[in-house]
């Protein structure tokens, strides 16, 4: 080999660092007119209320995965990209990208917090959230389930009401040292996920985030938001609206793009691009060896 040959070294391993995303945090705080303050419960509530403007949606994730595929460094959507896309397209993200963004905001504002992983019916370690330590108490923050207020991790205060029709309940299992999270309405209660109050190191969180690109959540468009005292959930071509009157299910086949634009503000062109990307992703997946 020539002495002048260049040896191409592999790129350094991807490491998550919430303090590397100061630009995304600054844009978020400036846009929602939140001046820096000492860590306190009212400041935390103000951040969470603003953060709730970013919807849970997987269109942006499906599109990014379609563009870069198995490039693990490029396919993650970090705070700067999430917020820029939110301003341009009214998008948000899924639980991993939203939770990491929220952690970046809180740590840079002086809060003590850590990531936790959750197990759902579809598998282990497929959901995530944050625990904040503040003034001697612990609070659960979950942007994936649209918790718009901090929820005390306190077995003596197990319920949090979003509003008149929708709430969250935590049940602590002393034997397993784990919490079960349920959502409830006036009529029903539904188990959502289980978690232990154990900090997930950033490398472990990153591993689960990367695995999420090959989960069932990437097999159909999904969006959720709270809108005018209604919890709106869209999965594939169906929309469920939970309100004081109960639940309504709508088939969106005939007006899919228009409804998503009206409810979420995401334009028909973006929705169509996401649908095309989803079809390509699924076809690509079907052609892979099992």
C-alpha positions, -999 to 999 in steps of 0.1 A, spaced: 0 0 0 12 35 -8 25 55 21 3 83 9 -29 62 10 -56 77 32 -71 55 59 -107 63 64 -115 60 100 -151 52 110 -172 80 124 -172 84 162 -201 66 179 -233 86 183 -237 99 218 -268 117 231 -261 149 250 -291 171 260 -267 200 265 -256 200 228 -291 213 218 -290 248 231 -301 263 198 -333 242 198 -340 251 234 -335 288 228 -358 288 198 -385 270 218 -383 294 248 -382 325 226 -411 314 205 -433 308 235 -420 339 253 -407 320 283 -379 339 301 -353 319 321 -363 315 357 -351 294 387 -364 259 387 -399 259 404 -432 241 399 -449 271 382 -420 274 357 -422 237 350 -459 239 344 -453 269 320 -428 248 300 -451 218 298 -481 239 287 -460 254 259 -446 220 250 -481 206 246 -483 226 214 -461 200 197 -484 172 188 -477 135 190 -474 124 154 -453 99 135 -456 114 100 -423 133 105 -406 101 117 -419 80 87 -407 107 63 -372 109 78 -369 71 79 -379 70 42 -351 95 33 -322 81 53 -333 45 62 -307 26 83 -284 56 88 -287 56 125 -270 90 129 -292 108 105 -326 94 111 -330 107 147 -349 140 149 -332 163 174 -346 194 191 -335 219 164 -351 199 136 -383 192 156 -389 228 164 -380 240 129 -404 215 114 -431 225 140 -429 261 128 -430 251 91 -453 222 91 -471 222 126 -456 187 133 -442 174 166 -427 140 170 -430 106 187 -424 98 224 -386 94 220 -379 126 201 -403 146 222 -391 133 255 -354 139 246 -364 175 235 -382 181 268 -353 167 288 -329 190 269 -351 220 278 -354 211 315 -318 203 321 -306 235 304 -331 254 326 -316 239 358 -341 212 365 -330 178 378 -346 151 357 -340 116 341 -354 94 314 -375 63 322 -386 34 299 -421 19 298 -434 -15 288 -466 -17 267 -487 -45 254 -468 -43 221 -434 -49 238 -409 -39 264 -391 -6 265 -412 9 236 -424 40 255 -405 66 274 -411 96 297 -393 118 322 -392 120 360 -384 155 375 -371 159 410 -382 193 424 -385 206 459 -383 172 475 -409 156 452 -409 135 420 -431 142 390 -439 122 359 -438 141 326 -450 123 295 -453 142 262 -462 110 244 -494 107 264 -500 145 263 -497 150 301 -502 187 302 -492 190 339 -466 173 361 -480 142 378 -468 135 413 -452 101 417 -470 97 450 -492 66 458 -513 89 480 -521 111 450 -527 86 422 -550 106 400 -545 136 377 -575 151 358 -567 166 324 -601 181 323 -637 171 330 -637 141 308 -602 127 307 -576 118 333 -546 97 342 -542 73 371 -509 58 385 -510 26 405 -479 17 425 -471 -20 428 -451 -24 460 -439 -59 453 -426 -51 418 -416 -15 427 -433 -5 395 -461 19 384 -490 12 361 -504 41 341 -540 42 331 -561 67 313 -597 71 322 -629 88 311 -663 89 328 -671 55 313 -639 35 309 -604 30 322 -575 17 300 -541 4 310 -514 21 289 -480 11 302 -458 0 332 -426 16 343 -401 14 371 -387 46 387 -353 38 374 -332 62 354 -325 50 319 -289 60 309 -286 79 276 -269 50 258 -297 26 268 -324 52 258 -306 57 224 -306 19 218 -344 17 224 -349 48 202 -331 32 173 -351 0 178 -383 20 175 -378 25 138 -387 -12 133 -417 -14 156 -454 -16 146 -458 21 153 -442 27 119 -469 7 101 -495 35 99 -499 72 104 -508 82 140 -515 116 155 -529 128 189 -537 162 204 -559 179 229 -581 204 210 -608 225 226 -615 201 255 -615 171 232 -588 144 230 -583 136 193 -566 104 182 -560 95 146 -547 60 136 -546 51 99 -581 61 85 -600 63 118 -603 92 143 -616 89 178 -628 120 197 -631 117 235 -652 145 251 -675 151 279 -703 134 259 -682 102 255 -664 88 225 -671 92 188 -653 72 161 -651 86 126 -639 70 93 -617 95 75 -614 77 42 -632 103 23 -617 135 39 -585 122 54 -561 151 43 -587 178 50 -595 165 85 -558 163 95 -552 198 82 -582 212 101 -574 194 134 -536 194 134 -527 222 110 -506 198 90 -510 205 53 -524 180 27 -491 180 8 -472 169 39 -498 142 47 -496 129 11 -458 128 13 -460 108 45 -485 84 30 -463 78 0 -432 74 23 -452 49 44 -461 28 13 -424 28 2 -412 19 37 -436 -10 40 -427 -23 5 -390 -21 13 -396 -39 46 -416 -66 28 -387 -72 4 -362 -77 32 -351 -113 41 -369 -125 73 
